[in-house]
Amino acid sequence: MTKAKPLRQAMPTVAGWIDEMRAAFGPESINAAIKSGIDGQPTFWASENGRQIGTKAPPCPERTVSLAEIHLGPMNPANAPKKGTRHG
C-alpha cells in the first residue's frame, strides 16, 4: 500500500523541482536542507497553490535591490532599436 503524499499533491511544481534537485545533487543533501527548513532554519522554503513549507531566509539589505534601482530597457541607449525598425 502506498502512503499518501498530500504536499506532493498540493505542490506538484515544487515536488518536481525537488525531484530534479535530488537527481542533480543527491537526495541526502536536499532532504537535509528540506528537513532543516521545516525545523525553522532558513535552508528551504517553498510556496505553491497557497501552501507554504519551510522557513524563508531573512532579507539581506546588502543584497537587496529596490524596484526603483532596476533599469528596464537597453543598457546602452545608443544601441537601442530605432523607431520605425522591426524592433522599435
C-alpha angles and dihedrals in degrees: 000000000000119000115236116253105201095172091050088052094044094044107033096156092050090046091053091049091049090050089053091049091050090051092048101040105019128264095258097065095040093047090049091052092049093047091049090049091051089048091057104268117125094242100106136019130161137173130193135152092001092304122116132191133181132015125301117231112245115252116265109220092202090059100037120110120196121220088245089062094054117098113208109194140045113338089219113037089202088067094048117120113265120242112264094033123110091264100039 
